[in-house]
Amino acid sequence: MFTYDVLATEALDRLDELSPPTPKSDEPKPSTGETTDNENPPPCHRDLYALLEQHHHQDATLTGLWTDLTTTPSWVSWPQLARGQKVFYRYAGPSVVALTFHSLLGGMGSRRVVETLSRTGGFGVHIARRRLLETFHHILDITRDLPSIQPGGDGFRSSIRVRLLHASVRRRILRLAGTNPSYFDISTLGIPISDLDSIATILTFSSTLLHIGFPRQGIIPTQAEEADYLALWRYIAHLLGTPTHSFLRSPTLAKAAMESLLLSEITPTLTSQRLANNIIAALQNTPPAYASANFLRAEAYWLNGAQLAKALGIPRPPWYHTLLVAGQCGLFLGLCYAKRAVPGWDEASIARLRVRMRELTLELTEGREATHGFRHVPGLEVKEEEGGGGREGRKGMGVGAVEQRNLNVLLVVAALVGGMAWFVLRSVGAFRLLWSLRGV
């Protein structure tokens, strides 16, 4: 809570000395409510990874960071990490749903996390979808293939950019808190983006997915899949400057750490409620699913449970939409287990999804690659934009694509169950008739 990635912060300071940030004319200025913070001008959008790669040999601190990043830890097994990457695509549907509605939306229940988010543009309704897509883009980068996460690969580079972005945000908030202690109460909230926050984030994307997100959708990964997926995220945690020695060495330790943090960190506030509802407002009636707000709320209730969903201020959805989520889980259950049982189908599906999911993400971002730049400069204001009702979506639109699919699944299942029941009843009736005629 009070420790953080010092090496990245010191490296950022050195990069500023070697290549000073120059604010652009269109760069948003921090709003303080009083005067502009001239001592800490807002940074321009720089490619911090490119600067680190260019200047790492010119400074001891930069050399230390670069060496740490490009030296493979002794515990890394590249074949195991490659298997861990495949786990994400083997269970792609449940993964996306769980990461969105449990890891991210449910994660808004952490009081300390939302206090930091609300000072960095938060998850305002107009930017929440972009932030979610950037996060998803990073996940696709680190699961694309093995070269992507090795030094120089896309996943490697994007992870370093995220690490340096976190250092930028942390440094900015600490400077503002130094001039105005009421802006961010460090004694209560701790250091923004601390080691504890980083550990919680890694667990949210790994152990929480394996032990909560998947099971609540009917998916139980194998022990080998758990170990492989956690090994992947242990390496990503290393790249992000997150302590990894104590909580990702085994599924048992990761689950214990996850449960401890869920008990100690999840205390929803009014800010939590605003940001959680902003996510739903930003996603409703948008491509590719065009899901209604009630369906998204039903997914939030299904993945987080009624207690947390209510604490996040999410209205309870009608029972019909809960049934649609059940239909979705049934579809995931059938497809995922069938693919897992047929290795050839599994490999072909993973290869296809790796391409298609990236293409779809680029379509949704209008072809823009995620740069993980410092878009919103924290000022002394706190961003708490209300989600409201969200976008209306396409006029005249009926049931969303995902909801229609899930309804079709329910209808097919109902027809199959009804047909089986009819067959059983007729068979019993015929058996009784034959039994009654046995002595005739």
PyMOL commands that set and color helices and strands:
alter all, ss='L'
color gray80, all
select helices_A, chain A and resi 6-18+48-58+60-70+78-90+92-104+106-109+111-117+128-143+146-149+154-179+181-183+186-189+195-205+207-213+215-217+223-239+251-265+270-283+293-311+319-341+343-364+401-436
alter helices_A, ss='H'
color red, helices_A
deselect
rebuild
show_as cartoon
